[in-house]
């Protein structure tokens, strides 16, 4: 008997990155929607206990290894995904198959909801960066809860507005900040969830993305990122080894945001 793939794992419409695995992910036990740590920051936080129990009973949960795909660009949107733990990178490919990083998703984040509500196919590929636990809600339970509780729909509309505002701010940053400032801004954002402080006060940041993906996210060429990294290392702001970044003095990194020097 052929084993079914988890929801959204249909045959890819566009070529997936070479590192992406294609094996189906197993279903694992997970915490209840009532106790999920990401519930308050997610759209489901507006639901009452009875509705959360209904959501809990209807969801399916899957664990994805790094590099495995949750759904592909071009797949039909059969429901909404929610990140319970781990990290997701969102990629979009053009007609020539060139891929660009559109953003990242962390616990509590809903995925695929815009395509679902618009009744269209996914316009990006969602790939696990780390071992990631994903909950899937199909159209049946979503329509049931949306019809029963209007607050859920309002919460999703608010999420759309927040996404649009974040996109506008990112475009503004592209125009106002030089590459070095953009990289410093990204490192400071990653510090919140992937940073740790060593005994000597050095900040250690674990990068979830390759340098090529960082270049794509910041809207520049990989060679430009390489030059920017060398410049920051020469200035003693940070040292980059593989996917680890060591920042000896956080103030130096903060000072980068005030600099107007271009690379």
VOKOLZA-605654 format. One record per residue (C-alpha): x, y, z; residue in one letter. Coordinates in nm, 4 decimals, always signed. Layout:
<atoms>
+----------+----------+----------+------+
!        u !        v !        w ! code !
+----------+----------+----------+------+
!        X !        Y !        Z !    A !
...
+----------+----------+----------+------+
</atoms>
This chain:
<atoms>
+----------+----------+----------+------+
!        u !        v !        w ! code !
+----------+----------+----------+------+
!  +0.0000 !  +0.0000 !  +0.0000 !    X !
!  +0.1292 !  +0.3445 !  -0.0909 !    X !
!  +0.1736 !  +0.5755 !  +0.2057 !    X !
!  -0.0003 !  +0.9118 !  +0.1673 !    X !
!  +0.2018 !  +1.2292 !  +0.1978 !    X !
!  +0.1037 !  +1.4893 !  +0.4590 !    X !
!  -0.1302 !  +1.7697 !  +0.3394 !    X !
!  +0.0337 !  +2.0054 !  +0.0921 !    X !
!  +0.3015 !  +1.7547 !  -0.0145 !    X !
!  +0.1628 !  +1.7154 !  -0.3659 !    X !
!  +0.3926 !  +1.6725 !  -0.6623 !    X !
!  +0.5984 !  +1.9939 !  -0.6991 !    X !
!  +0.4916 !  +2.2365 !  -0.9702 !    X !
!  +0.8336 !  +2.4054 !  -0.9792 !    X !
!  +1.1740 !  +2.2633 !  -0.9103 !    X !
!  +1.2528 !  +2.2481 !  -0.5391 !    X !
!  +1.5990 !  +2.3427 !  -0.4069 !    X !
!  +1.8399 !  +2.0527 !  -0.4341 !    X !
!  +1.8699 !  +2.0109 !  -0.0565 !    X !
!  +1.4986 !  +1.9574 !  -0.0075 !    X !
!  +1.3994 !  +1.6066 !  +0.0948 !    X !
!  +1.1003 !  +1.4361 !  -0.0622 !    X !
!  +1.0295 !  +1.1629 !  +0.1898 !    X !
!  +0.6963 !  +1.1839 !  +0.3685 !    X !
!  +0.7046 !  +1.3062 !  +0.7279 !    X !
!  +0.5591 !  +1.0997 !  +1.0063 !    X !
!  +0.2775 !  +1.2083 !  +1.2338 !    X !
!  +0.3810 !  +1.2732 !  +1.5912 !    X !
!  +0.2011 !  +1.3551 !  +1.9132 !    X !
!  +0.1980 !  +1.7241 !  +2.0022 !    X !
!  +0.0794 !  +1.9525 !  +2.2749 !    X !
!  -0.2867 !  +2.0467 !  +2.2851 !    X !
!  -0.4089 !  +2.3648 !  +2.1166 !    X !
!  -0.5171 !  +2.4670 !  +2.4668 !    X !
!  -0.1582 !  +2.4612 !  +2.5921 !    X !
!  +0.0351 !  +2.5484 !  +2.2736 !    X !
!  +0.3004 !  +2.8087 !  +2.3535 !    X !
!  +0.2337 !  +2.9918 !  +2.0259 !    X !
!  -0.1432 !  +3.0145 !  +2.0688 !    X !
!  -0.1581 !  +3.3690 !  +2.2066 !    X !
!  +0.0453 !  +3.5107 !  +1.9179 !    X !
!  -0.1479 !  +3.3094 !  +1.6590 !    X !
!  -0.4898 !  +3.3761 !  +1.5106 !    X !
!  -0.6370 !  +3.0908 !  +1.7147 !    X !
!  -0.5856 !  +3.2893 !  +2.0355 !    X !
!  -0.9310 !  +3.4471 !  +1.9955 !    X !
!  -1.1094 !  +3.1111 !  +2.0172 !    X !
!  -1.2748 !  +2.9942 !  +2.3389 !    X !
!  -1.1920 !  +2.6625 !  +2.5060 !    X !
!  -1.4697 !  +2.4692 !  +2.3323 !    X !
!  -1.3582 !  +2.5961 !  +1.9924 !    X !
!  -0.9947 !  +2.5179 !  +2.0720 !    X !
!  -1.0909 !  +2.1625 !  +2.1664 !    X !
!  -1.2717 !  +2.1320 !  +1.8325 !    X !
!  -0.9629 !  +2.2673 !  +1.6562 !    X !
!  -0.7428 !  +2.0276 !  +1.8489 !    X !
!  -0.9522 !  +1.7280 !  +1.7452 !    X !
!  -0.9553 !  +1.8263 !  +1.3773 !    X !
!  -0.5908 !  +1.9174 !  +1.3193 !    X !
!  -0.3183 !  +1.6903 !  +1.1920 !    X !
!  +0.0409 !  +1.7353 !  +1.3061 !    X !
!  +0.3601 !  +1.6488 !  +1.1198 !    X !
!  +0.7298 !  +1.6891 !  +1.1956 !    X !
!  +0.9581 !  +1.8021 !  +0.9132 !    X !
!  +1.3343 !  +1.7552 !  +0.9086 !    X !
!  +1.5623 !  +2.0384 !  +0.7895 !    X !
!  +1.5306 !  +2.0750 !  +0.4120 !    X !
!  +1.1940 !  +1.9012 !  +0.3840 !    X !
!  +0.9120 !  +2.0901 !  +0.2164 !    X !
!  +0.5786 !  +2.1629 !  +0.3814 !    X !
!  +0.4168 !  +2.2748 !  +0.0547 !    X !
!  +0.5391 !  +2.3745 !  -0.2883 !    X !
!  +0.4765 !  +2.6867 !  -0.4906 !    X !
!  +0.1897 !  +2.6048 !  -0.7253 !    X !
!  +0.0249 !  +2.3476 !  -0.4966 !    X !
!  -0.3459 !  +2.4069 !  -0.4297 !    X !
!  -0.4153 !  +2.5622 !  -0.0885 !    X !
!  -0.6177 !  +2.2936 !  +0.0884 !    X !
!  -0.6103 !  +2.4610 !  +0.4292 !    X !
!  -0.3868 !  +2.6564 !  +0.6647 !    X !
!  -0.0625 !  +2.5496 !  +0.8324 !    X !
!  +0.0545 !  +2.6703 !  +1.1733 !    X !
!  +0.4131 !  +2.6523 !  +1.2992 !    X !
!  +0.4162 !  +2.4960 !  +1.6461 !    X !
!  +0.7951 !  +2.4758 !  +1.6807 !    X !
!  +1.1007 !  +2.5240 !  +1.4617 !    X !
!  +1.1597 !  +2.7621 !  +1.1714 !    X !
!  +1.0418 !  +2.7833 !  +0.8119 !    X !
!  +1.1920 !  +2.9680 !  +0.5157 !    X !
!  +0.9619 !  +3.0876 !  +0.2373 !    X !
!  +1.1003 !  +3.0808 !  -0.1178 !    X !
!  +0.9510 !  +3.1994 !  -0.4460 !    X !
!  +1.0719 !  +3.0945 !  -0.7913 !    X !
!  +1.0319 !  +3.2737 !  -1.1213 !    X !
!  +0.9533 !  +3.1187 !  -1.4598 !    X !
!  +1.3226 !  +3.0383 !  -1.5108 !    X !
!  +1.3384 !  +2.8505 !  -1.1799 !    X !
!  +1.5455 !  +3.1134 !  -0.9993 !    X !
!  +1.4558 !  +3.1133 !  -0.6308 !    X !
!  +1.4405 !  +3.4088 !  -0.3908 !    X !
!  +1.3921 !  +3.4078 !  -0.0140 !    X !
!  +1.0718 !  +3.5932 !  +0.0758 !    X !
!  +1.0885 !  +3.5590 !  +0.4529 !    X !
!  +1.0887 !  +3.3287 !  +0.7527 !    X !
!  +0.8201 !  +3.1913 !  +0.9843 !    X !
!  +0.8600 !  +3.1063 !  +1.3531 !    X !
!  +0.6314 !  +2.9436 !  +1.6160 !    X !
!  +0.2781 !  +3.0806 !  +1.6247 !    X !
!  +0.2881 !  +3.1848 !  +1.2586 !    X !
!  +0.0151 !  +3.0760 !  +1.0169 !    X !
!  +0.1244 !  +2.9721 !  +0.6669 !    X !
!  -0.0682 !  +2.9540 !  +0.3411 !    X !
!  -0.3686 !  +3.1473 !  +0.4681 !    X !
!  -0.3591 !  +3.4159 !  +0.1977 !    X !
!  -0.3686 !  +3.1566 !  -0.0795 !    X !
!  -0.6440 !  +2.9668 !  +0.1036 !    X !
!  -0.8711 !  +3.2681 !  +0.1497 !    X !
!  -0.8050 !  +3.3877 !  -0.2059 !    X !
!  -0.8878 !  +3.0444 !  -0.3464 !    X !
!  -0.5614 !  +3.0221 !  -0.5372 !    X !
!  -0.2456 !  +2.8123 !  -0.5380 !    X !
!  +0.0436 !  +2.8794 !  -0.3013 !    X !
!  +0.2751 !  +3.1459 !  -0.4414 !    X !
!  +0.5781 !  +3.0313 !  -0.2439 !    X !
!  +0.7460 !  +2.7133 !  -0.1221 !    X !
!  +0.7673 !  +2.6567 !  +0.2549 !    X !
!  +1.0801 !  +2.4660 !  +0.3617 !    X !
!  +1.1887 !  +2.3607 !  +0.7114 !    X !
!  +1.5134 !  +2.5221 !  +0.8302 !    X !
!  +1.5258 !  +2.3221 !  +1.1513 !    X !
!  +1.3262 !  +2.0261 !  +1.2783 !    X !
!  +0.9814 !  +2.1808 !  +1.2664 !    X !
!  +0.6437 !  +2.0725 !  +1.3992 !    X !
!  +0.3551 !  +2.1894 !  +1.1811 !    X !
!  -0.0188 !  +2.1678 !  +1.2459 !    X !
!  -0.2517 !  +2.1519 !  +0.9449 !    X !
!  -0.6152 !  +2.2696 !  +0.9476 !    X !
!  -0.8212 !  +2.1694 !  +0.6457 !    X !
!  -1.0910 !  +2.3773 !  +0.4805 !    X !
!  -1.3718 !  +2.1985 !  +0.6651 !    X !
!  -1.2679 !  +2.2948 !  +1.0187 !    X !
!  -1.1622 !  +2.6425 !  +0.9039 !    X !
!  -1.5005 !  +2.7180 !  +0.7495 !    X !
!  -1.6788 !  +2.5775 !  +1.0531 !    X !
!  -1.4862 !  +2.7995 !  +1.2945 !    X !
!  -1.5009 !  +3.1068 !  +1.0703 !    X !
!  -1.8787 !  +3.0740 !  +1.0449 !    X !
!  -1.9119 !  +3.0238 !  +1.4196 !    X !
!  -1.6731 !  +3.2933 !  +1.5439 !    X !
!  -1.6292 !  +3.6129 !  +1.3403 !    X !
!  -1.3328 !  +3.7140 !  +1.5563 !    X !
!  -1.1201 !  +3.4512 !  +1.3835 !    X !
!  -1.1773 !  +3.6104 !  +1.0425 !    X !
!  -1.1022 !  +3.9537 !  +1.1855 !    X !
!  -0.7782 !  +3.8185 !  +1.3314 !    X !
!  -0.6702 !  +3.6886 !  +0.9908 !    X !
!  -0.7551 !  +4.0241 !  +0.8302 !    X !
!  -0.5369 !  +4.1886 !  +1.0939 !    X !
!  -0.2555 !  +3.9483 !  +1.0041 !    X !
!  -0.2862 !  +4.0472 !  +0.6378 !    X !
!  -0.2590 !  +4.4142 !  +0.7356 !    X !
!  +0.0470 !  +4.3407 !  +0.9496 !    X !
!  +0.2092 !  +4.1505 !  +0.6632 !    X !
!  +0.1470 !  +4.4390 !  +0.4238 !    X !
!  +0.2937 !  +4.6881 !  +0.6701 !    X !
!  +0.6004 !  +4.4690 !  +0.7231 !    X !
!  +0.6439 !  +4.4399 !  +0.3455 !    X !
!  +0.6271 !  +4.8186 !  +0.3082 !    X !
!  +0.8821 !  +4.8647 !  +0.5853 !    X !
!  +1.1135 !  +4.6129 !  +0.4177 !    X !
!  +1.0892 !  +4.7999 !  +0.0868 !    X !
!  +1.1630 !  +5.1248 !  +0.2662 !    X !
!  +1.4670 !  +4.9680 !  +0.4312 !    X !
!  +1.5906 !  +4.8567 !  +0.0892 !    X !
!  +1.5823 !  +5.2179 !  -0.0262 !    X !
!  +1.7115 !  +5.3900 !  +0.2869 !    X !
!  +1.9646 !  +5.1477 !  +0.4367 !    X !
!  +2.2915 !  +5.0394 !  +0.2789 !    X !
!  +2.3834 !  +4.6700 !  +0.2656 !    X !
!  +2.5929 !  +4.6829 !  +0.5816 !    X !
!  +2.3048 !  +4.8377 !  +0.7760 !    X !
!  +2.0602 !  +4.5803 !  +0.6383 !    X !
!  +2.2893 !  +4.2960 !  +0.7474 !    X !
!  +2.3273 !  +4.4504 !  +1.0941 !    X !
!  +1.9484 !  +4.4857 !  +1.1175 !    X !
!  +1.9048 !  +4.1172 !  +1.0255 !    X !
!  +2.1594 !  +4.0076 !  +1.2867 !    X !
!  +1.9842 !  +4.2115 !  +1.5554 !    X !
!  +1.6510 !  +4.0535 !  +1.4598 !    X !
!  +1.8021 !  +3.7023 !  +1.4736 !    X !
!  +1.9599 !  +3.7810 !  +1.8111 !    X !
!  +1.6181 !  +3.7709 !  +1.9760 !    X !
!  +1.5535 !  +3.4050 !  +1.8997 !    X !
!  +1.8923 !  +3.2618 !  +1.7950 !    X !
!  +2.1370 !  +3.4542 !  +2.0104 !    X !
!  +2.3215 !  +3.3602 !  +2.3304 !    X !
!  +2.5752 !  +3.5417 !  +2.5463 !    X !
!  +2.9001 !  +3.3708 !  +2.6444 !    X !
!  +3.0782 !  +3.4152 !  +2.9789 !    X !
!  +3.3019 !  +3.6933 !  +2.8413 !    X !
!  +3.0011 !  +3.8901 !  +2.7159 !    X !
!  +3.0435 !  +3.7921 !  +2.3508 !    X !
!  +2.7152 !  +3.7609 !  +2.1623 !    X !
!  +2.6890 !  +3.4391 !  +1.9590 !    X !
!  +2.4263 !  +3.4271 !  +1.6844 !    X !
!  +2.3357 !  +3.1055 !  +1.5031 !    X !
!  +2.2463 !  +3.1832 !  +1.1408 !    X !
!  +1.9585 !  +2.9721 !  +1.0043 !    X !
!  +2.0307 !  +3.0747 !  +0.6442 !    X !
!  +2.3212 !  +3.0276 !  +0.4050 !    X !
!  +2.5059 !  +3.3372 !  +0.2833 !    X !
!  +2.3376 !  +3.2994 !  -0.0541 !    X !
!  +1.9956 !  +3.2989 !  +0.1142 !    X !
!  +2.0936 !  +3.6017 !  +0.3244 !    X !
!  +2.1894 !  +3.7849 !  +0.0054 !    X !
!  +1.8544 !  +3.6919 !  -0.1481 !    X !
!  +1.6646 !  +3.8073 !  +0.1611 !    X !
!  +1.8475 !  +4.1419 !  +0.1627 !    X !
!  +1.8060 !  +4.1912 !  -0.2109 !    X !
!  +2.1742 !  +4.1883 !  -0.3103 !    X !
!  +2.4223 !  +3.9619 !  -0.4873 !    X !
!  +2.6210 !  +3.7003 !  -0.2896 !    X !
!  +2.9456 !  +3.8806 !  -0.3766 !    X !
!  +2.8111 !  +4.1946 !  -0.2120 !    X !
!  +2.7327 !  +4.0043 !  +0.1084 !    X !
!  +3.0829 !  +3.8557 !  +0.1036 !    X !
!  +3.2369 !  +4.2041 !  +0.0788 !    X !
!  +3.0071 !  +4.3336 !  +0.3515 !    X !
!  +3.1032 !  +4.0519 !  +0.5864 !    X !
!  +3.4732 !  +4.1171 !  +0.5265 !    X !
!  +3.4223 !  +4.4875 !  +0.5985 !    X !
!  +3.2409 !  +4.4152 !  +0.9257 !    X !
!  +3.5140 !  +4.1698 !  +1.0277 !    X !
!  +3.7880 !  +4.4214 !  +0.9429 !    X !
!  +3.6101 !  +4.6801 !  +1.1578 !    X !
!  +3.5911 !  +4.4350 !  +1.4506 !    X !
!  +3.2109 !  +4.4470 !  +1.4563 !    X !
!  +3.1578 !  +4.0735 !  +1.4077 !    X !
!  +3.3317 !  +3.7583 !  +1.2928 !    X !
!  +3.1587 !  +3.5037 !  +1.0694 !    X !
!  +3.2552 !  +3.1354 !  +1.0829 !    X !
!  +3.0243 !  +2.9078 !  +0.8881 !    X !
!  +2.6762 !  +2.9815 !  +1.0179 !    X !
!  +2.7945 !  +3.1276 !  +1.3480 !    X !
!  +2.8465 !  +3.4981 !  +1.4113 !    X !
!  +3.0434 !  +3.6292 !  +1.7094 !    X !
!  +2.9780 !  +3.9891 !  +1.8155 !    X !
!  +3.2293 !  +4.1049 !  +2.0808 !    X !
!  +3.0369 !  +4.4224 !  +2.1647 !    X !
!  +2.6643 !  +4.4623 !  +2.0956 !    X !
!  +2.7040 !  +4.8421 !  +2.0901 !    X !
!  +2.9271 !  +4.8133 !  +1.7834 !    X !
!  +2.6508 !  +4.6273 !  +1.6021 !    X !
!  +2.3936 !  +4.8843 !  +1.7108 !    X !
!  +2.6233 !  +5.1613 !  +1.5875 !    X !
!  +2.6074 !  +5.0081 !  +1.2390 !    X !
!  +2.2450 !  +5.1198 !  +1.2081 !    X !
!  +2.3564 !  +5.4814 !  +1.2493 !    X !
!  +2.6316 !  +5.4547 !  +0.9878 !    X !
!  +2.5759 !  +5.5901 !  +0.6387 !    X !
!  +2.8868 !  +5.4365 !  +0.4837 !    X !
!  +2.8165 !  +5.2100 !  +0.1873 !    X !
!  +3.0071 !  +4.9003 !  +0.0883 !    X !
+----------+----------+----------+------+
</atoms>
